Amino acid sequence: MKLWIEGKVFLSEGNIEEACISFDRTIKEIRKTCKPDVTAPSDAIILPASIDMHVHVRDSQLAYKETVKTASSEAAYGGVGLLVDMPNTVPPVNTPQRIVERLREFQNFSRVDYGIYAGVGKEIKEMEKYPIAGFKIYPQDLDKEEVYQVLESSKLKVLHPELPWAERLADRRLRDVWLELSAVELIKDYKRIHITHATSLETIMLAKKYNFTVDLTPHHLLVNGETDCLTKVNPPIRGYTEREGLLKGLFYVDTVVSDHAPHSNQEKSWCYELCPPGIAAVSFTTPFIYTLVKKGILDFRTAVRLLAENPARILGVDYGKIDVGYGANFLILRFQEWRYHTQYSKVTQTPLDNYLLSAKPYMLIVEGKVAMLEDEVFPIRGVNTFDQNRRA
């Protein structure tokens, strides 16, 4: 059944205009007037739903940290209509069987659209046949013979840019930027590479030099150094100079990701040397970027490119724009001040808690259905964006 939504719309040409959108699971028509089924508040803007192409959803044997249901609900609360999950689960997603099992978990419980990456394993050619977003390459994978088969794949390759022995360094202060730069240099001759969570402007510019796409995270920009377990993350939070450079980097990167990496409160209470690295913030990225719009640091065009258009282009999916034929995934956003906190994640403490934001997701529509309204998440079922038959 087709519905109509009316309000101020960010159209694919980059203009914000009063318009009506007809949709079911995809956008059918856009025109000036209609008899709407849904009317956005007068102070709200209808935008493409955000895409987060770097999320650790956990579940399986790590369900005590986070589950598909809690992570995707947190994503919906934060205005994310499509998330893409990393393969370092327990057990890891690096075989055809694990791909099938992982996709079944999402099919049953995800409140937003989803995709998954496969890890480096023995059966690369077989894994390529499945509806995955691509492959994730971790530092330790760069020592594996199979990594060359992955690098030559036509699918997207997402690189954590550090050398293999970075995680074995006893002193985290030695995990410097040169380890990122060296990892990027190692794979400079390959195609369709995405460099994730760059922590310095140098890394961003080197990635662009080799025609790679690249992202950064809000926490590498905002968190004032690693001072305890709550702020411990890989790659490490850098010093003031590098973080200042990341603000400039916002104008060069292709997208911004959360690297949502939840751990239990008990694990994060361990001593700094033993606690696991990771910050959970899938719901922070979108309101933060649009807060920068409100403050005049970014314009709407740049923000939509960072959160929707560019990640859709990198992933090769028909999302990220409000135009006929694209997926009916909309974010209705209001500009209002509020203090950030998680709502649905199992993680209740982050270093971004109480951060003052000036933009708030009001409603999220995914696959033409209301997934979130005024912080309440509804039990809709997202689809695997990379399944060619998803809307058949």
C-alpha positions in Angstrom: 0.0 0.0 0.0 1.4 3.4 -1.0 1.5 6.2 1.6 2.3 9.9 1.3 4.5 12.0 3.6 4.5 15.8 3.5 6.9 18.3 4.9 10.2 20.2 4.3 12.3 17.7 2.3 16.0 17.5 1.4 15.7 16.6 -2.2 18.4 14.8 -4.2 19.4 18.1 -6.0 20.4 19.5 -2.6 17.5 21.8 -2.1 15.2 21.9 0.9 11.6 22.4 -0.3 8.0 21.7 0.8 7.1 18.5 -1.0 5.1 15.3 -0.8 6.6 11.8 -1.2 4.7 8.8 -2.2 6.3 5.5 -1.1 5.8 1.8 -0.2 9.2 0.1 0.3 10.7 2.4 -2.4 10.0 6.0 -3.4 7.3 6.1 -6.1 6.7 9.8 -6.7 7.6 13.3 -5.5 5.4 16.3 -6.0 4.4 19.6 -4.6 1.0 18.8 -3.0 -0.9 15.8 -1.9 -3.4 14.5 0.7 -0.7 13.2 3.2 -0.9 10.1 5.5 2.0 11.5 7.5 2.8 15.2 8.0 6.2 16.1 9.4 6.3 18.7 12.2 6.7 22.2 10.8 10.1 22.6 12.4 11.4 19.2 11.1 13.3 18.3 7.9 12.8 15.0 6.0 16.2 13.6 5.2 17.6 10.3 3.8 18.1 7.9 6.7 21.7 7.6 7.8 23.9 4.7 6.9 26.5 3.4 9.4 28.9 1.2 7.5 31.0 0.2 10.6 29.2 -1.4 13.5 30.0 -4.2 15.9 26.6 -5.7 16.7 28.0 -8.7 18.7 25.3 -11.3 19.6 26.1 -15.1 19.1 28.5 -15.9 22.0 28.9 -12.2 22.7 25.2 -11.6 23.3 26.0 -10.5 26.9 27.6 -7.4 25.4 25.0 -6.6 22.7 22.4 -8.3 20.5 21.1 -7.7 17.0 17.8 -6.4 18.6 19.5 -4.0 21.1 22.1 -2.7 18.6 19.6 -2.2 15.7 17.1 -0.5 18.2 19.9 1.8 19.3 20.6 2.5 15.6 17.0 3.4 15.0 16.9 5.7 18.0 19.9 7.5 16.5 18.4 7.9 13.0 20.3 5.1 11.3 18.3 3.2 8.7 21.0 0.8 7.5 23.9 -0.6 9.5 26.7 -2.9 8.3 28.2 -5.4 10.8 31.8 -6.4 11.3 32.8 -10.1 11.3 34.8 -10.3 14.5 32.1 -12.1 16.4 32.5 -15.3 18.4 32.7 -17.5 16.4 34.0 -15.2 13.6 32.1 -14.7 10.3 34.8 -16.2 8.0 33.1 -19.2 6.5 30.0 -19.7 4.3 28.2 -21.4 7.1 28.8 -18.5 9.5 27.6 -16.1 6.9 24.3 -18.0 6.7 24.0 -18.1 10.5 24.8 -14.5 10.9 22.3 -13.3 8.2 19.6 -15.5 9.9 20.2 -13.6 13.2 19.7 -10.3 11.5 16.7 -11.5 9.5 14.9 -12.5 12.7 15.8 -9.5 15.0 17.0 -6.4 13.1 14.8 -3.3 13.5 16.6 -1.5 10.6 18.1 -2.6 7.3 21.4 -4.4 7.5 24.4 -5.9 5.8 27.4 -7.9 7.0 31.0 -8.1 6.1 32.9 -11.4 6.0 36.3 -11.9 7.5 39.5 -13.3 5.9 39.2 -17.1 5.8 40.0 -20.1 3.7 37.0 -20.0 1.4 37.1 -16.6 -0.1 35.6 -17.5 -3.5 32.7 -19.4 -1.9 32.0 -16.5 0.5 31.9 -14.0 -2.4 28.8 -15.8 -3.7 26.7 -14.8 -0.7 24.9 -11.5 -0.3 27.6 -9.7 1.8 28.7 -6.1 1.8 32.3 -7.0 1.4 35.3 -8.1 3.5 36.9 -6.7 6.6 40.7 -6.8 6.8 42.1 -6.6 10.4 45.8 -5.9 11.1 46.5 -9.5 11.9 45.0 -10.5 8.5 47.8 -8.7 6.7 50.1 -11.6 7.7 47.8 -14.2 6.2 48.3 -15.7 2.7 44.5 -15.5 2.1 44.5 -11.7 2.3 45.8 -11.4 -1.2 42.7 -13.3 -2.5 40.5 -10.9 -0.6 42.4 -7.8 -1.9 41.9 -9.0 -5.5 38.1 -9.5 -4.9 35.7 -7.2 -6.8 33.8 -6.7 -3.5 34.4 -3.8 -1.1 37.4 -4.3 1.2 37.4 -2.4 4.6 40.8 -2.0 6.1 41.6 -1.4 9.8 44.8 0.6 9.1 47.4 -0.7 11.5 50.3 -3.1 11.0 49.8 -6.7 12.3 52.0 -6.3 15.4 50.3 -3.1 16.6 48.0 -5.0 19.0 51.0 -6.8 20.6 52.6 -3.6 21.7 52.6 -3.5 25.5 52.6 0.3 25.6 49.6 1.7 23.7 51.4 5.0 23.3 53.7 3.3 20.8 50.7 2.6 18.5 51.4 5.8 16.6 50.0 7.2 13.3 52.9 5.8 11.3 51.4 2.3 11.8 48.3 3.5 10.0 50.2 5.1 7.2 52.3 2.0 6.7 49.2 -0.3 6.5 47.7 2.0 3.8 50.9 1.9 1.9 51.0 -1.9 2.0 47.8 -2.2 -0.1 48.1 0.9 -2.3 48.0 -1.1 -5.6 44.5 -2.6 -5.0 41.1 -1.4 -5.9 37.8 -0.8 -4.1 39.5 -0.2 -0.7 37.9 1.7 2.2 40.1 2.9 5.0 38.1 3.0 8.3 38.4 5.0 11.5 41.3 7.1 10.4 42.8 8.9 13.4 44.8 11.7 11.6 44.6 14.0 8.7 47.7 12.4 7.3 46.0 9.0 7.1 43.0 10.6 5.4 45.1 12.4 2.8 47.2 9.3 2.0 44.0 7.3 1.5 42.7 10.0 -0.9 46.1 9.9 -2.7 45.5 6.3 -3.6 41.9 6.9 -4.6 40.6 4.9 -1.6 37.5 6.0 0.3 38.0 6.8 4.0 36.0 7.6 7.2 36.5 8.9 10.7 34.6 8.4 13.9 33.2 11.1 16.3 35.1 9.7 19.3 38.5 10.0 17.6 37.6 13.7 17.1 35.9 14.5 20.4 37.3 12.3 23.2 40.2 14.1 25.0 42.7 11.2 25.1 42.6 7.7 26.6 42.3 8.2 30.3 40.5 5.1 31.5 38.8 2.0 30.2 35.8 3.9 29.1 37.9 5.9 26.6 40.1 3.0 25.5 39.6 2.1 21.8 41.4 0.8 18.7 43.1 2.6 17.0 43.9 4.7 20.1 42.6 8.2 20.7 45.4 10.6 19.5 46.7 13.8 21.0 45.3 17.3 20.5 47.1 18.0 17.2 45.8 14.9 15.5 42.3 15.5 16.8 42.4 19.1 15.6 43.4 17.7 12.2 40.4 15.4 12.1 38.1 18.5 12.2 39.7 19.5 8.9 39.4 15.9 7.9 35.6 16.2 8.0 35.8 18.1 4.7 37.9 15.3 3.0 36.5 12.0 4.3 33.8 10.2 2.5 31.7 9.3 5.5 31.5 9.3 9.3 31.0 6.0 11.1 30.4 5.1 14.8 32.6 2.0 15.1 29.9 1.0 17.7 31.9 -1.5 19.8 29.9 -2.5 22.9 31.3 -4.2 26.0 29.7 -5.1 29.3 29.9 -2.7 32.2 31.8 -5.3 34.1 34.5 -5.6 31.4 34.8 -1.8 31.2 35.4 -1.8 35.0 38.6 -3.8 34.7 42.0 -2.2 34.9 43.1 -0.2 31.9 45.7 -2.8 30.8 43.2 -5.6 30.6 39.9 -4.1 29.7 38.7 -4.5 26.1 38.9 -1.5 23.7 35.7 -0.1 22.2 33.2 2.8 22.4 29.5 2.2 21.8 27.9 5.2 20.0 25.8 4.1 17.0 23.1 6.6 18.1 25.5 9.5 18.5 26.9 10.0 15.0 23.8 11.4 13.2 22.7 14.0 15.7 26.3 15.0 16.1 26.9 15.7 12.4 23.6 17.6 12.1 24.5 19.6 15.3 27.6 20.8 13.3 25.1 21.9 10.6 23.1 23.8 13.3 26.4 25.5 14.5 27.3 26.5 10.9 30.4 24.3 10.7 28.9 22.0 8.0 26.2 22.7 5.5 23.3 20.3 4.8 24.8 19.2 1.5 28.0 18.0 3.2 26.2 16.4 6.1 23.9 14.4 3.9 26.8 13.3 1.8 28.7 12.1 4.9 25.8 10.2 6.5 23.8 8.9 3.5 24.9 9.6 -0.1 28.5 8.6 0.2 28.2 5.4 2.3 25.4 4.3 -0.1 27.8 4.9 -3.1 30.7 3.1 -1.4 28.5 0.1 -0.6 26.8 0.2 -4.0 23.2 0.3 -2.8 20.1 2.3 -3.8 19.9 4.3 -0.6 21.1 7.7 0.5 18.9 10.0 -1.6 15.3 11.1 -1.6 14.5 10.4 -5.3 12.2 8.1 -7.2 13.4 4.5 -7.2 15.5 4.8 -4.0 14.7 2.9 -0.8 12.0 4.5 1.4 14.3 5.1 4.3 13.7 8.5 5.8 14.9 10.4 8.8 12.7 13.2 10.1 15.0 15.5 12.1 14.3 18.4 14.5 16.7 21.0 15.8 16.5 21.0 19.6 19.0 20.8 22.4 19.4 17.6 24.4 22.1 15.7 26.3 23.2 12.5 24.7 22.7 9.1 26.3 22.1 5.6 25.0 18.6 4.3 25.1 18.4 0.7 23.8 22.0 -0.5 23.8 23.1 -2.8 26.6 25.9 -0.2 27.1 24.8 2.4 29.5 28.0 4.4 29.9 30.1 6.0 27.1 32.6 8.8 27.1 30.1 10.9 25.1 27.4 10.8 27.7 25.8 14.2 28.4 27.4 15.7 25.3 25.2 18.7 24.3 23.6 18.2 20.9 21.4 20.5 18.9 19.7 18.0 16.5 17.5 15.1 17.4 15.9 12.3 15.3 12.2 12.6 15.6 11.0 9.8 13.3 12.7 7.1 11.3 11.0 5.3 8.4 12.7 2.0 7.2 11.4 0.0 4.2 8.3 2.3 4.2 7.4 1.5 7.9 7.8 3.6 11.0 10.8 2.2 12.9 11.1 4.9 15.5 8.9 7.8 16.7 9.9 10.2 19.4 12.5 7.7 20.9 10.1 4.7 20.8 11.4 1.9 18.5 8.9 -0.4 16.9 9.3 -4.1 16.0 9.6 -3.8 12.3 11.9 -6.2 10.4 14.7 -4.8 8.3 16.1 -6.5 5.2 19.5 -7.5 3.9 20.3 -4.6 1.6 22.8 -6.7 -0.3 20.3 -9.4 -1.2 19.2 -8.8 -4.8 15.8 -10.3 -4.1 15.1 -8.3 -1.0 12.1 -6.5 -2.4 10.8 -9.2 -4.7 
